[in-house]
């Protein structure tokens, strides 16, 4: 507790998260009969630091356009750039795409299937491949054999730490309020809703299972509706990118 309290003085939310993960590890050991009990059971999580607030950062189209331009202008490799550009357009969890292999993409029927082992909730996720993503995907498939987003080794995907370092460098160079890759998900859901996409479609785009009785009986993916929503979103985003670029040219002249 002294150790956690010291952390909490400066990083209250980090201390709370560390305590939660530590207790999860001990609960696992207890469930396997490796230990009988532990003192952490006596401590309530709310007594350690501060609970993390639910994310509420929604990037506007002008902000997303600035990030898009910064990615394209960066000196990163093709796979790293495409990983983040495609994540902006798909709204996927980063690791769903980071760990993707070429066999997950059906370019004939334009469907990306995320297998359960790469899904946070352990469910199969099916997303359409929109028109603005397909050329990037075809280029990666032409360049790489298995993992489409390799890191230092062509036989292994880029690590999450390397991807996060790239975003930190990008973020530090942009005059925007703090953002992170995961905010792309909240942003695409919000913008698509503003463009008229129905909630059950945005939920499928994010890879969420539907709630209530629909989760039990309705296994439809709404791929056609997803594709329409993705393409309306990418049209709006890329139109904003063109505006930002024109503004930069006008400003320079």
Secondary structure as GFF3:
##gff-version 3
##sequence-region A 1 253
A	DSSP	alpha_helix	2	10	.	.	.	ID=ss1
A	DSSP	alpha_helix	12	31	.	.	.	ID=ss2
A	DSSP	three_ten_helix	39	42	.	.	.	ID=ss3
A	DSSP	three_ten_helix	45	47	.	.	.	ID=ss4
A	DSSP	alpha_helix	61	73	.	.	.	ID=ss5
A	DSSP	alpha_helix	78	90	.	.	.	ID=ss6
A	DSSP	alpha_helix	94	98	.	.	.	ID=ss7
A	DSSP	three_ten_helix	102	104	.	.	.	ID=ss8
A	DSSP	beta_strand	105	106	.	.	.	ID=ss9
A	DSSP	beta_strand	111	114	.	.	.	ID=ss10
A	DSSP	three_ten_helix	116	118	.	.	.	ID=ss11
A	DSSP	beta_strand	125	128	.	.	.	ID=ss12
A	DSSP	alpha_helix	131	143	.	.	.	ID=ss13
A	DSSP	alpha_helix	160	172	.	.	.	ID=ss14
A	DSSP	alpha_helix	183	194	.	.	.	ID=ss15
A	DSSP	alpha_helix	199	205	.	.	.	ID=ss16
A	DSSP	alpha_helix	212	217	.	.	.	ID=ss17
A	DSSP	alpha_helix	223	252	.	.	.	ID=ss18
###
